[in-house]
Amino acid sequence: MIVASGGEFPNTLSALRNVPGIGDYTAGAIASIAFKQVEHVVDGNVVRVLARLKAISANPKDKLTVKNFWKLAAQLVTLDERGI
């Protein structure tokens, strides 16, 4: 796919999400690690920390709950763009 589209690896979150097989977590991880972009990711460890931090007792596998964890993680990363 990359070769067919000109041989340039996608380097933004939105472009990475368009690559077949790359989901939200992987796109965020690649963007933040490889391209030094301020992006958030949510995995099981992040869910546990956020659930404890915010006293969230909702089912972490529920679609709405997962969506809310992603929103919360985005807010926290946005707050920390200054490196604090």
mmCIF file of the N, C-alpha and C atoms, coordinates in Angstrom:
data_MODEL
# 
_entry.id   MODEL 
# 
loop_
_atom_site.group_PDB 
_atom_site.id 
_atom_site.type_symbol 
_atom_site.label_atom_id 
_atom_site.label_alt_id 
_atom_site.label_comp_id 
_atom_site.label_asym_id 
_atom_site.label_entity_id 
_atom_site.label_seq_id 
_atom_site.pdbx_PDB_ins_code 
_atom_site.Cartn_x 
_atom_site.Cartn_y 
_atom_site.Cartn_z 
_atom_site.occupancy 
_atom_site.B_iso_or_equiv 
_atom_site.pdbx_formal_charge 
_atom_site.auth_seq_id 
_atom_site.auth_comp_id 
_atom_site.auth_asym_id 
_atom_site.auth_atom_id 
_atom_site.pdbx_PDB_model_num 
ATOM 1   N N  . MET A 1 1  ? 0.821   -1.188 0.000  1.00 0.00 ? 1  MET A N  1 
ATOM 2   C CA . MET A 1 1  ? 0.000   0.000  0.000  1.00 0.00 ? 1  MET A CA 1 
ATOM 3   C C  . MET A 1 1  ? 0.869   1.258  0.000  1.00 0.00 ? 1  MET A C  1 
ATOM 4   N N  . ILE A 1 2  ? 1.907   1.244  0.784  1.00 0.00 ? 2  ILE A N  1 
ATOM 5   C CA . ILE A 1 2  ? 2.793   2.406  0.863  1.00 0.00 ? 2  ILE A CA 1 
ATOM 6   C C  . ILE A 1 2  ? 3.536   2.605  -0.452 1.00 0.00 ? 2  ILE A C  1 
ATOM 7   N N  . VAL A 1 3  ? 4.032   1.525  -1.009 1.00 0.00 ? 3  VAL A N  1 
ATOM 8   C CA . VAL A 1 3  ? 4.723   1.603  -2.297 1.00 0.00 ? 3  VAL A CA 1 
ATOM 9   C C  . VAL A 1 3  ? 3.750   2.075  -3.378 1.00 0.00 ? 3  VAL A C  1 
ATOM 10  N N  . ALA A 1 4  ? 2.535   1.539  -3.363 1.00 0.00 ? 4  ALA A N  1 
ATOM 11  C CA . ALA A 1 4  ? 1.540   1.896  -4.370 1.00 0.00 ? 4  ALA A CA 1 
ATOM 12  C C  . ALA A 1 4  ? 1.122   3.359  -4.278 1.00 0.00 ? 4  ALA A C  1 
ATOM 13  N N  . SER A 1 5  ? 1.248   3.946  -3.081 1.00 0.00 ? 5  SER A N  1 
ATOM 14  C CA . SER A 1 5  ? 0.839   5.341  -2.925 1.00 0.00 ? 5  SER A CA 1 
ATOM 15  C C  . SER A 1 5  ? 2.012   6.311  -3.026 1.00 0.00 ? 5  SER A C  1 
ATOM 16  N N  . GLY A 1 6  ? 3.118   5.863  -3.579 1.00 0.00 ? 6  GLY A N  1 
ATOM 17  C CA . GLY A 1 6  ? 4.240   6.769  -3.802 1.00 0.00 ? 6  GLY A CA 1 
ATOM 18  C C  . GLY A 1 6  ? 5.461   6.449  -2.973 1.00 0.00 ? 6  GLY A C  1 
ATOM 19  N N  . GLY A 1 7  ? 5.371   5.468  -2.097 1.00 0.00 ? 7  GLY A N  1 
ATOM 20  C CA . GLY A 1 7  ? 6.529   5.047  -1.322 1.00 0.00 ? 7  GLY A CA 1 
ATOM 21  C C  . GLY A 1 7  ? 6.829   5.860  -0.086 1.00 0.00 ? 7  GLY A C  1 
ATOM 22  N N  . GLU A 1 8  ? 5.954   6.790  0.264  1.00 0.00 ? 8  GLU A N  1 
ATOM 23  C CA . GLU A 1 8  ? 6.189   7.613  1.439  1.00 0.00 ? 8  GLU A CA 1 
ATOM 24  C C  . GLU A 1 8  ? 5.339   7.108  2.594  1.00 0.00 ? 8  GLU A C  1 
ATOM 25  N N  . PHE A 1 9  ? 5.996   6.842  3.724  1.00 0.00 ? 9  PHE A N  1 
ATOM 26  C CA . PHE A 1 9  ? 5.280   6.340  4.887  1.00 0.00 ? 9  PHE A CA 1 
ATOM 27  C C  . PHE A 1 9  ? 4.429   7.460  5.485  1.00 0.00 ? 9  PHE A C  1 
ATOM 28  N N  . PRO A 1 10 ? 3.164   7.200  5.793  1.00 0.00 ? 10 PRO A N  1 
ATOM 29  C CA . PRO A 1 10 ? 2.308   8.232  6.377  1.00 0.00 ? 10 PRO A CA 1 
ATOM 30  C C  . PRO A 1 10 ? 2.900   8.735  7.691  1.00 0.00 ? 10 PRO A C  1 
ATOM 31  N N  . ASN A 1 11 ? 2.847   10.038 7.923  1.00 0.00 ? 11 ASN A N  1 
ATOM 32  C CA . ASN A 1 11 ? 3.468   10.577 9.134  1.00 0.00 ? 11 ASN A CA 1 
ATOM 33  C C  . ASN A 1 11 ? 2.529   11.434 9.979  1.00 0.00 ? 11 ASN A C  1 
ATOM 34  N N  . THR A 1 12 ? 1.242   11.337 9.731  1.00 0.00 ? 12 THR A N  1 
ATOM 35  C CA . THR A 1 12 ? 0.277   12.043 10.580 1.00 0.00 ? 12 THR A CA 1 
ATOM 36  C C  . THR A 1 12 ? -0.715  11.020 11.118 1.00 0.00 ? 12 THR A C  1 
ATOM 37  N N  . LEU A 1 13 ? -1.354  11.357 12.216 1.00 0.00 ? 13 LEU A N  1 
ATOM 38  C CA . LEU A 1 13 ? -2.311  10.458 12.832 1.00 0.00 ? 13 LEU A CA 1 
ATOM 39  C C  . LEU A 1 13 ? -3.419  10.086 11.861 1.00 0.00 ? 13 LEU A C  1 
ATOM 40  N N  . SER A 1 14 ? -3.980  11.053 11.187 1.00 0.00 ? 14 SER A N  1 
ATOM 41  C CA . SER A 1 14 ? -5.088  10.763 10.268 1.00 0.00 ? 14 SER A CA 1 
ATOM 42  C C  . SER A 1 14 ? -4.631  9.900  9.090  1.00 0.00 ? 14 SER A C  1 
ATOM 43  N N  . ALA A 1 15 ? -3.453  10.156 8.567  1.00 0.00 ? 15 ALA A N  1 
ATOM 44  C CA . ALA A 1 15 ? -2.938  9.342  7.456  1.00 0.00 ? 15 ALA A CA 1 
ATOM 45  C C  . ALA A 1 15 ? -2.624  7.924  7.919  1.00 0.00 ? 15 ALA A C  1 
ATOM 46  N N  . LEU A 1 16 ? -2.085  7.795  9.113  1.00 0.00 ? 16 LEU A N  1 
ATOM 47  C CA . LEU A 1 16 ? -1.776  6.468  9.644  1.00 0.00 ? 16 LEU A CA 1 
ATOM 48  C C  . LEU A 1 16 ? -3.049  5.655  9.866  1.00 0.00 ? 16 LEU A C  1 
ATOM 49  N N  . ARG A 1 17 ? -4.108  6.304  10.309 1.00 0.00 ? 17 ARG A N  1 
ATOM 50  C CA . ARG A 1 17 ? -5.384  5.608  10.540 1.00 0.00 ? 17 ARG A CA 1 
ATOM 51  C C  . ARG A 1 17 ? -5.967  5.065  9.235  1.00 0.00 ? 17 ARG A C  1 
ATOM 52  N N  . ASN A 1 18 ? -5.584  5.635  8.110  1.00 0.00 ? 18 ASN A N  1 
ATOM 53  C CA . ASN A 1 18 ? -6.090  5.172  6.812  1.00 0.00 ? 18 ASN A CA 1 
ATOM 54  C C  . ASN A 1 18 ? -5.359  3.955  6.272  1.00 0.00 ? 18 ASN A C  1 
ATOM 55  N N  . VAL A 1 19 ? -4.271  3.572  6.922  1.00 0.00 ? 19 VAL A N  1 
ATOM 56  C CA . VAL A 1 19 ? -3.520  2.400  6.478  1.00 0.00 ? 19 VAL A CA 1 
ATOM 57  C C  . VAL A 1 19 ? -4.249  1.154  6.987  1.00 0.00 ? 19 VAL A C  1 
ATOM 58  N N  . PRO A 1 20 ? -4.588  0.238  6.083  1.00 0.00 ? 20 PRO A N  1 
ATOM 59  C CA . PRO A 1 20 ? -5.266  -0.992 6.515  1.00 0.00 ? 20 PRO A CA 1 
ATOM 60  C C  . PRO A 1 20 ? -4.449  -1.727 7.576  1.00 0.00 ? 20 PRO A C  1 
ATOM 61  N N  . GLY A 1 21 ? -5.106  -2.108 8.652  1.00 0.00 ? 21 GLY A N  1 
ATOM 62  C CA . GLY A 1 21 ? -4.440  -2.851 9.719  1.00 0.00 ? 21 GLY A CA 1 
ATOM 63  C C  . GLY A 1 21 ? -3.887  -1.977 10.829 1.00 0.00 ? 21 GLY A C  1 
ATOM 64  N N  . ILE A 1 22 ? -3.902  -0.673 10.647 1.00 0.00 ? 22 ILE A N  1 
ATOM 65  C CA . ILE A 1 22 ? -3.439  0.235  11.699 1.00 0.00 ? 22 ILE A CA 1 
ATOM 66  C C  . ILE A 1 22 ? -4.663  0.877  12.340 1.00 0.00 ? 22 ILE A C  1 
ATOM 67  N N  . GLY A 1 23 ? -4.834  0.603  13.626 1.00 0.00 ? 23 GLY A N  1 
ATOM 68  C CA . GLY A 1 23 ? -5.965  1.159  14.367 1.00 0.00 ? 23 GLY A CA 1 
ATOM 69  C C  . GLY A 1 23 ? -5.565  2.400  15.148 1.00 0.00 ? 23 GLY A C  1 
ATOM 70  N N  . ASP A 1 24 ? -6.456  2.846  16.006 1.00 0.00 ? 24 ASP A N  1 
ATOM 71  C CA . ASP A 1 24 ? -6.231  4.070  16.774 1.00 0.00 ? 24 ASP A CA 1 
ATOM 72  C C  . ASP A 1 24 ? -4.982  3.994  17.650 1.00 0.00 ? 24 ASP A C  1 
ATOM 73  N N  . TYR A 1 25 ? -4.833  2.877  18.378 1.00 0.00 ? 25 TYR A N  1 
ATOM 74  C CA . TYR A 1 25 ? -3.687  2.745  19.277 1.00 0.00 ? 25 TYR A CA 1 
ATOM 75  C C  . TYR A 1 25 ? -2.372  2.777  18.502 1.00 0.00 ? 25 TYR A C  1 
ATOM 76  N N  . THR A 1 26 ? -2.268  1.950  17.477 1.00 0.00 ? 26 THR A N  1 
ATOM 77  C CA . THR A 1 26 ? -1.031  1.862  16.708 1.00 0.00 ? 26 THR A CA 1 
ATOM 78  C C  . THR A 1 26 ? -0.728  3.173  15.995 1.00 0.00 ? 26 THR A C  1 
ATOM 79  N N  . ALA A 1 27 ? -1.752  3.815  15.451 1.00 0.00 ? 27 ALA A N  1 
ATOM 80  C CA . ALA A 1 27 ? -1.550  5.110  14.782 1.00 0.00 ? 27 ALA A CA 1 
ATOM 81  C C  . ALA A 1 27 ? -1.017  6.144  15.774 1.00 0.00 ? 27 ALA A C  1 
ATOM 82  N N  . GLY A 1 28 ? -1.608  6.197  16.956 1.00 0.00 ? 28 GLY A N  1 
ATOM 83  C CA . GLY A 1 28 ? -1.139  7.144  17.974 1.00 0.00 ? 28 GLY A CA 1 
ATOM 84  C C  . GLY A 1 28 ? 0.272   6.844  18.427 1.00 0.00 ? 28 GLY A C  1 
ATOM 85  N N  . ALA A 1 29 ? 0.575   5.565  18.601 1.00 0.00 ? 29 ALA A N  1 
ATOM 86  C CA . ALA A 1 29 ? 1.913   5.172  19.041 1.00 0.00 ? 29 ALA A CA 1 
ATOM 87  C C  . ALA A 1 29 ? 2.966   5.516  17.989 1.00 0.00 ? 29 ALA A C  1 
ATOM 88  N N  . ILE A 1 30 ? 2.678   5.211  16.726 1.00 0.00 ? 30 ILE A N  1 
ATOM 89  C CA . ILE A 1 30 ? 3.630   5.526  15.656 1.00 0.00 ? 30 ILE A CA 1 
ATOM 90  C C  . ILE A 1 30 ? 3.824   7.038  15.546 1.00 0.00 ? 30 ILE A C  1 
ATOM 91  N N  . ALA A 1 31 ? 2.722   7.781  15.559 1.00 0.00 ? 31 ALA A N  1 
ATOM 92  C CA . ALA A 1 31 ? 2.815   9.243  15.419 1.00 0.00 ? 31 ALA A CA 1 
ATOM 93  C C  . ALA A 1 31 ? 3.627   9.855  16.562 1.00 0.00 ? 31 ALA A C  1 
ATOM 94  N N  . SER A 1 32 ? 3.401   9.372  17.775 1.00 0.00 ? 32 SER A N  1 
ATOM 95  C CA . SER A 1 32 ? 4.095   9.979  18.912 1.00 0.00 ? 32 SER A CA 1 
ATOM 96  C C  . SER A 1 32 ? 5.544   9.529  19.022 1.00 0.00 ? 32 SER A C  1 
ATOM 97  N N  . ILE A 1 33 ? 5.817   8.270  18.762 1.00 0.00 ? 33 ILE A N  1 
ATOM 98  C CA . ILE A 1 33 ? 7.192   7.763  18.920 1.00 0.00 ? 33 ILE A CA 1 
ATOM 99  C C  . ILE A 1 33 ? 8.057   8.079  17.695 1.00 0.00 ? 33 ILE A C  1 
ATOM 100 N N  . ALA A 1 34 ? 7.553   7.755  16.522 1.00 0.00 ? 34 ALA A N  1 
ATOM 101 C CA . ALA A 1 34 ? 8.372   7.914  15.315 1.00 0.00 ? 34 ALA A CA 1 
ATOM 102 C C  . ALA A 1 34 ? 8.422   9.347  14.814 1.00 0.00 ? 34 ALA A C  1 
ATOM 103 N N  . PHE A 1 35 ? 7.324   10.083 15.005 1.00 0.00 ? 35 PHE A N  1 
ATOM 104 C CA . PHE A 1 35 ? 7.252   11.426 14.431 1.00 0.00 ? 35 PHE A CA 1 
ATOM 105 C C  . PHE A 1 35 ? 7.148   12.533 15.472 1.00 0.00 ? 35 PHE A C  1 
ATOM 106 N N  . LYS A 1 36 ? 7.332   12.166 16.754 1.00 0.00 ? 36 LYS A N  1 
ATOM 107 C CA . LYS A 1 36 ? 7.383   13.132 17.863 1.00 0.00 ? 36 LYS A CA 1 
ATOM 108 C C  . LYS A 1 36 ? 6.158   14.049 17.918 1.00 0.00 ? 36 LYS A C  1 
ATOM 109 N N  . GLN A 1 37 ? 4.998   13.496 17.557 1.00 0.00 ? 37 GLN A N  1 
ATOM 110 C CA . GLN A 1 37 ? 3.756   14.256 17.638 1.00 0.00 ? 37 GLN A CA 1 
ATOM 111 C C  . GLN A 1 37 ? 3.108   14.007 18.996 1.00 0.00 ? 37 GLN A C  1 
ATOM 112 N N  . VAL A 1 38 ? 2.375   14.982 19.472 1.00 0.00 ? 38 VAL A N  1 
ATOM 113 C CA . VAL A 1 38 ? 1.675   14.842 20.742 1.00 0.00 ? 38 VAL A CA 1 
ATOM 114 C C  . VAL A 1 38 ? 0.346   14.142 20.474 1.00 0.00 ? 38 VAL A C  1 
ATOM 115 N N  . GLU A 1 39 ? 0.327   12.832 20.687 1.00 0.00 ? 39 GLU A N  1 
ATOM 116 C CA . GLU A 1 39 ? -0.873  12.027 20.460 1.00 0.00 ? 39 GLU A CA 1 
ATOM 117 C C  . GLU A 1 39 ? -1.101  11.141 21.668 1.00 0.00 ? 39 GLU A C  1 
ATOM 118 N N  . HIS A 1 40 ? -2.318  10.749 21.862 1.00 0.00 ? 40 HIS A N  1 
ATOM 119 C CA . HIS A 1 40 ? -2.654  9.880  22.989 1.00 0.00 ? 40 HIS A CA 1 
ATOM 120 C C  . HIS A 1 40 ? -2.946  8.472  22.509 1.00 0.00 ? 40 HIS A C  1 
ATOM 121 N N  . VAL A 1 41 ? -2.769  7.521  23.430 1.00 0.00 ? 41 VAL A N  1 
ATOM 122 C CA . VAL A 1 41 ? -3.112  6.131  23.176 1.00 0.00 ? 41 VAL A CA 1 
ATOM 123 C C  . VAL A 1 41 ? -3.806  5.586  24.418 1.00 0.00 ? 41 VAL A C  1 
ATOM 124 N N  . VAL A 1 42 ? -4.650  4.600  24.210 1.00 0.00 ? 42 VAL A N  1 
ATOM 125 C CA . VAL A 1 42 ? -5.334  3.961  25.329 1.00 0.00 ? 42 VAL A CA 1 
ATOM 126 C C  . VAL A 1 42 ? -5.183  2.459  25.186 1.00 0.00 ? 42 VAL A C  1 
ATOM 127 N N  . ASP A 1 43 ? -4.600  1.847  26.212 1.00 0.00 ? 43 ASP A N  1 
ATOM 128 C CA . ASP A 1 43 ? -4.518  0.393  26.280 1.00 0.00 ? 43 ASP A CA 1 
ATOM 129 C C  . ASP A 1 43 ? -5.021  -0.022 27.664 1.00 0.00 ? 43 ASP A C  1 
ATOM 130 N N  . GLY A 1 44 ? -4.885  -1.282 27.995 1.00 0.00 ? 44 GLY A N  1 
ATOM 131 C CA . GLY A 1 44 ? -5.373  -1.773 29.281 1.00 0.00 ? 44 GLY A CA 1 
ATOM 132 C C  . GLY A 1 44 ? -4.758  -1.069 30.472 1.00 0.00 ? 44 GLY A C  1 
ATOM 133 N N  . ASN A 1 45 ? -3.474  -0.770 30.411 1.00 0.00 ? 45 ASN A N  1 
ATOM 134 C CA . ASN A 1 45 ? -2.814  -0.073 31.519 1.00 0.00 ? 45 ASN A CA 1 
ATOM 135 C C  . ASN A 1 45 ? -3.335  1.350  31.675 1.00 0.00 ? 45 ASN A C  1 
ATOM 136 N N  . VAL A 1 46 ? -3.528  2.031  30.567 1.00 0.00 ? 46 VAL A N  1 
ATOM 137 C CA . VAL A 1 46 ? -4.065  3.395  30.614 1.00 0.00 ? 46 VAL A CA 1 
ATOM 138 C C  . VAL A 1 46 ? -5.479  3.371  31.182 1.00 0.00 ? 46 VAL A C  1 
ATOM 139 N N  . VAL A 1 47 ? -6.280  2.400  30.775 1.00 0.00 ? 47 VAL A N  1 
ATOM 140 C CA . VAL A 1 47 ? -7.641  2.277  31.302 1.00 0.00 ? 47 VAL A CA 1 
ATOM 141 C C  . VAL A 1 47 ? -7.606  2.086  32.816 1.00 0.00 ? 47 VAL A C  1 
ATOM 142 N N  . ARG A 1 48 ? -6.733  1.210  33.301 1.00 0.00 ? 48 ARG A N  1 
ATOM 143 C CA . ARG A 1 48 ? -6.645  0.978  34.753 1.00 0.00 ? 48 ARG A CA 1 
ATOM 144 C C  . ARG A 1 48 ? -6.251  2.242  35.500 1.00 0.00 ? 48 ARG A C  1 
ATOM 145 N N  . VAL A 1 49 ? -5.262  2.954  34.997 1.00 0.00 ? 49 VAL A N  1 
ATOM 146 C CA . VAL A 1 49 ? -4.810  4.177  35.673 1.00 0.00 ? 49 VAL A CA 1 
ATOM 147 C C  . VAL A 1 49 ? -5.908  5.241  35.657 1.00 0.00 ? 49 VAL A C  1 
ATOM 148 N N  . LEU A 1 50 ? -6.510  5.463  34.500 1.00 0.00 ? 50 LEU A N  1 
ATOM 149 C CA . LEU A 1 50 ? -7.564  6.482  34.407 1.00 0.00 ? 50 LEU A CA 1 
ATOM 150 C C  . LEU A 1 50 ? -8.781  6.111  35.241 1.00 0.00 ? 50 LEU A C  1 
ATOM 151 N N  . ALA A 1 51 ? -9.128  4.829  35.271 1.00 0.00 ? 51 ALA A N  1 
ATOM 152 C CA . ALA A 1 51 ? -10.271 4.389  36.071 1.00 0.00 ? 51 ALA A CA 1 
ATOM 153 C C  . ALA A 1 51 ? -10.021 4.661  37.552 1.00 0.00 ? 51 ALA A C  1 
ATOM 154 N N  . ARG A 1 52 ? -8.824  4.414  38.004 1.00 0.00 ? 52 ARG A N  1 
ATOM 155 C CA . ARG A 1 52 ? -8.492  4.682  39.409 1.00 0.00 ? 52 ARG A CA 1 
ATOM 156 C C  . ARG A 1 52 ? -8.398  6.179  39.680 1.00 0.00 ? 52 ARG A C  1 
ATOM 157 N N  . LEU A 1 53 ? -7.766  6.899  38.774 1.00 0.00 ? 53 LEU A N  1 
ATOM 158 C CA . LEU A 1 53 ? -7.594  8.338  38.937 1.00 0.00 ? 53 LEU A CA 1 
ATOM 159 C C  . LEU A 1 53 ? -8.928  9.071  39.008 1.00 0.00 ? 53 LEU A C  1 
ATOM 160 N N  . LYS A 1 54 ? -9.863  8.676  38.156 1.00 0.00 ? 54 LYS A N  1 
ATOM 161 C CA . LYS A 1 54 ? -11.160 9.352  38.066 1.00 0.00 ? 54 LYS A CA 1 
ATOM 162 C C  . LYS A 1 54 ? -12.292 8.572  38.742 1.00 0.00 ? 54 LYS A C  1 
ATOM 163 N N  . ALA A 1 55 ? -11.953 7.482  39.443 1.00 0.00 ? 55 ALA A N  1 
ATOM 164 C CA . ALA A 1 55 ? -12.946 6.647  40.143 1.00 0.00 ? 55 ALA A CA 1 
ATOM 165 C C  . ALA A 1 55 ? -14.062 6.210  39.188 1.00 0.00 ? 55 ALA A C  1 
ATOM 166 N N  . ILE A 1 56 ? -13.665 5.687  38.045 1.00 0.00 ? 56 ILE A N  1 
ATOM 167 C CA . ILE A 1 56 ? -14.625 5.211  37.041 1.00 0.00 ? 56 ILE A CA 1 
ATOM 168 C C  . ILE A 1 56 ? -14.832 3.716  37.262 1.00 0.00 ? 56 ILE A C  1 
ATOM 169 N N  . SER A 1 57 ? -16.067 3.335  37.526 1.00 0.00 ? 57 SER A N  1 
ATOM 170 C CA . SER A 1 57 ? -16.347 1.925  37.788 1.00 0.00 ? 57 SER A CA 1 
ATOM 171 C C  . SER A 1 57 ? -17.116 1.262  36.644 1.00 0.00 ? 57 SER A C  1 
ATOM 172 N N  . ALA A 1 58 ? -17.336 1.994  35.569 1.00 0.00 ? 58 ALA A N  1 
ATOM 173 C CA . ALA A 1 58 ? -18.059 1.449  34.413 1.00 0.00 ? 58 ALA A CA 1 
ATOM 174 C C  . ALA A 1 58 ? -17.269 0.314  33.777 1.00 0.00 ? 58 ALA A C  1 
ATOM 175 N N  . ASN A 1 59 ? -17.963 -0.547 33.069 1.00 0.00 ? 59 ASN A N  1 
ATOM 176 C CA . ASN A 1 59 ? -17.338 -1.666 32.374 1.00 0.00 ? 59 ASN A CA 1 
ATOM 177 C C  . ASN A 1 59 ? -16.339 -1.138 31.346 1.00 0.00 ? 59 ASN A C  1 
ATOM 178 N N  . PRO A 1 60 ? -15.046 -1.442 31.505 1.00 0.00 ? 60 PRO A N  1 
ATOM 179 C CA . PRO A 1 60 ? -14.032 -0.901 30.594 1.00 0.00 ? 60 PRO A CA 1 
ATOM 180 C C  . PRO A 1 60 ? -14.122 -1.453 29.174 1.00 0.00 ? 60 PRO A C  1 
ATOM 181 N N  . LYS A 1 61 ? -14.920 -2.466 28.955 1.00 0.00 ? 61 LYS A N  1 
ATOM 182 C CA . LYS A 1 61 ? -15.068 -3.040 27.613 1.00 0.00 ? 61 LYS A CA 1 
ATOM 183 C C  . LYS A 1 61 ? -16.289 -2.485 26.886 1.00 0.00 ? 61 LYS A C  1 
ATOM 184 N N  . ASP A 1 62 ? -17.132 -1.737 27.591 1.00 0.00 ? 62 ASP A N  1 
ATOM 185 C CA . ASP A 1 62 ? -18.312 -1.135 26.984 1.00 0.00 ? 62 ASP A CA 1 
ATOM 186 C C  . ASP A 1 62 ? -17.874 -0.079 25.967 1.00 0.00 ? 62 ASP A C  1 
ATOM 187 N N  . LYS A 1 63 ? -18.503 -0.040 24.798 1.00 0.00 ? 63 LYS A N  1 
ATOM 188 C CA . LYS A 1 63 ? -18.090 0.882  23.724 1.00 0.00 ? 63 LYS A CA 1 
ATOM 189 C C  . LYS A 1 63 ? -18.110 2.337  24.172 1.00 0.00 ? 63 LYS A C  1 
ATOM 190 N N  . LEU A 1 64 ? -19.128 2.744  24.894 1.00 0.00 ? 64 LEU A N  1 
ATOM 191 C CA . LEU A 1 64 ? -19.218 4.128  25.357 1.00 0.00 ? 64 LEU A CA 1 
ATOM 192 C C  . LEU A 1 64 ? -18.116 4.434  26.370 1.00 0.00 ? 64 LEU A C  1 
ATOM 193 N N  . THR A 1 65 ? -17.844 3.481  27.244 1.00 0.00 ? 65 THR A N  1 
ATOM 194 C CA . THR A 1 65 ? -16.786 3.665  28.236 1.00 0.00 ? 65 THR A CA 1 
ATOM 195 C C  . THR A 1 65 ? -15.429 3.789  27.550 1.00 0.00 ? 65 THR A C  1 
ATOM 196 N N  . VAL A 1 66 ? -15.173 2.946  26.567 1.00 0.00 ? 66 VAL A N  1 
ATOM 197 C CA . VAL A 1 66 ? -13.906 3.000  25.810 1.00 0.00 ? 66 VAL A CA 1 
ATOM 198 C C  . VAL A 1 66 ? -13.775 4.366  25.145 1.00 0.00 ? 66 VAL A C  1 
ATOM 199 N N  . LYS A 1 67 ? -14.848 4.831  24.535 1.00 0.00 ? 67 LYS A N  1 
ATOM 200 C CA . LYS A 1 67 ? -14.843 6.141  23.873 1.00 0.00 ? 67 LYS A CA 1 
ATOM 201 C C  . LYS A 1 67 ? -14.519 7.245  24.883 1.00 0.00 ? 67 LYS A C  1 
ATOM 202 N N  . ASN A 1 68 ? -15.093 7.135  26.074 1.00 0.00 ? 68 ASN A N  1 
ATOM 203 C CA . ASN A 1 68 ? -14.840 8.143  27.113 1.00 0.00 ? 68 ASN A CA 1 
ATOM 204 C C  . ASN A 1 68 ? -13.399 8.104  27.615 1.00 0.00 ? 68 ASN A C  1 
ATOM 205 N N  . PHE A 1 69 ? -12.807 6.913  27.692 1.00 0.00 ? 69 PHE A N  1 
ATOM 206 C CA . PHE A 1 69 ? -11.388 6.818  28.076 1.00 0.00 ? 69 PHE A CA 1 
ATOM 207 C C  . PHE A 1 69 ? -10.504 7.487  27.029 1.00 0.00 ? 69 PHE A C  1 
ATOM 208 N N  . TRP A 1 70 ? -10.824 7.314  25.754 1.00 0.00 ? 70 TRP A N  1 
ATOM 209 C CA . TRP A 1 70 ? -10.055 7.975  24.697 1.00 0.00 ? 70 TRP A CA 1 
ATOM 210 C C  . TRP A 1 70 ? -10.181 9.492  24.800 1.00 0.00 ? 70 TRP A C  1 
ATOM 211 N N  . LYS A 1 71 ? -11.385 9.983  25.095 1.00 0.00 ? 71 LYS A N  1 
ATOM 212 C CA . LYS A 1 71 ? -11.589 11.428 25.261 1.00 0.00 ? 71 LYS A CA 1 
ATOM 213 C C  . LYS A 1 71 ? -10.791 11.951 26.445 1.00 0.00 ? 71 LYS A C  1 
ATOM 214 N N  . LEU A 1 72 ? -10.838 11.235 27.558 1.00 0.00 ? 72 LEU A N  1 
ATOM 215 C CA . LEU A 1 72 ? -10.117 11.648 28.751 1.00 0.00 ? 72 LEU A CA 1 
ATOM 216 C C  . LEU A 1 72 ? -8.614  11.656 28.493 1.00 0.00 ? 72 LEU A C  1 
ATOM 217 N N  . ALA A 1 73 ? -8.108  10.626 27.837 1.00 0.00 ? 73 ALA A N  1 
ATOM 218 C CA . ALA A 1 73 ? -6.679  10.572 27.524 1.00 0.00 ? 73 ALA A CA 1 
ATOM 219 C C  . ALA A 1 73 ? -6.277  11.732 26.617 1.00 0.00 ? 73 ALA A C  1 
ATOM 220 N N  . ALA A 1 74 ? -7.123  12.068 25.654 1.00 0.00 ? 74 ALA A N  1 
ATOM 221 C CA . ALA A 1 74 ? -6.836  13.200 24.758 1.00 0.00 ? 74 ALA A CA 1 
ATOM 222 C C  . ALA A 1 74 ? -6.754  14.501 25.545 1.00 0.00 ? 74 ALA A C  1 
ATOM 223 N N  . GLN A 1 75 ? -7.650  14.677 26.504 1.00 0.00 ? 75 GLN A N  1 
ATOM 224 C CA . GLN A 1 75 ? -7.631  15.895 27.326 1.00 0.00 ? 75 GLN A CA 1 
ATOM 225 C C  . GLN A 1 75 ? -6.353  15.971 28.142 1.00 0.00 ? 75 GLN A C  1 
ATOM 226 N N  . LEU A 1 76 ? -5.931  14.854 28.702 1.00 0.00 ? 76 LEU A N  1 
ATOM 227 C CA . LEU A 1 76 ? -4.717  14.854 29.527 1.00 0.00 ? 76 LEU A CA 1 
ATOM 228 C C  . LEU A 1 76 ? -3.473  15.132 28.698 1.00 0.00 ? 76 LEU A C  1 
ATOM 229 N N  . VAL A 1 77 ? -3.388  14.573 27.510 1.00 0.00 ? 77 VAL A N  1 
ATOM 230 C CA . VAL A 1 77 ? -2.232  14.817 26.640 1.00 0.00 ? 77 VAL A CA 1 
ATOM 231 C C  . VAL A 1 77 ? -2.221  16.266 26.190 1.00 0.00 ? 77 VAL A C  1 
ATOM 232 N N  . THR A 1 78 ? -3.387  16.803 25.861 1.00 0.00 ? 78 THR A N  1 
ATOM 233 C CA . THR A 1 78 ? -3.486  18.195 25.441 1.00 0.00 ? 78 THR A CA 1 
ATOM 234 C C  . THR A 1 78 ? -3.024  19.132 26.540 1.00 0.00 ? 78 THR A C  1 
ATOM 235 N N  . LEU A 1 79 ? -3.354  18.799 27.792 1.00 0.00 ? 79 LEU A N  1 
ATOM 236 C CA . LEU A 1 79 ? -2.920  19.625 28.918 1.00 0.00 ? 79 LEU A CA 1 
ATOM 237 C C  . LEU A 1 79 ? -1.417  19.630 29.077 1.00 0.00 ? 79 LEU A C  1 
ATOM 238 N N  . ASP A 1 80 ? -0.758  18.566 28.620 1.00 0.00 ? 80 ASP A N  1 
ATOM 239 C CA . ASP A 1 80 ? 0.660   18.408 28.857 1.00 0.00 ? 80 ASP A CA 1 
ATOM 240 C C  . ASP A 1 80 ? 1.538   18.743 27.651 1.00 0.00 ? 80 ASP A C  1 
ATOM 241 N N  . GLU A 1 81 ? 0.991   19.398 26.641 1.00 0.00 ? 81 GLU A N  1 
ATOM 242 C CA . GLU A 1 81 ? 1.776   19.736 25.452 1.00 0.00 ? 81 GLU A CA 1 
ATOM 243 C C  . GLU A 1 81 ? 2.979   20.627 25.787 1.00 0.00 ? 81 GLU A C  1 
ATOM 244 N N  . ARG A 1 82 ? 2.899   21.361 26.890 1.00 0.00 ? 82 ARG A N  1 
ATOM 245 C CA . ARG A 1 82 ? 4.001   22.256 27.268 1.00 0.00 ? 82 ARG A CA 1 
ATOM 246 C C  . ARG A 1 82 ? 5.166   21.500 27.872 1.00 0.00 ? 82 ARG A C  1 
ATOM 247 N N  . GLY A 1 83 ? 5.002   20.189 28.047 1.00 0.00 ? 83 GLY A N  1 
ATOM 248 C CA . GLY A 1 83 ? 6.074   19.397 28.649 1.00 0.00 ? 83 GLY A CA 1 
ATOM 249 C C  . GLY A 1 83 ? 6.024   19.375 30.162 1.00 0.00 ? 83 GLY A C  1 
ATOM 250 N N  . ILE A 1 84 ? 4.910   19.743 30.717 1.00 0.00 ? 84 ILE A N  1 
ATOM 251 C CA . ILE A 1 84 ? 4.778   19.767 32.194 1.00 0.00 ? 84 ILE A CA 1 
ATOM 252 C C  . ILE A 1 84 ? 4.076   18.520 32.666 1.00 0.00 ? 84 ILE A C  1 
# 
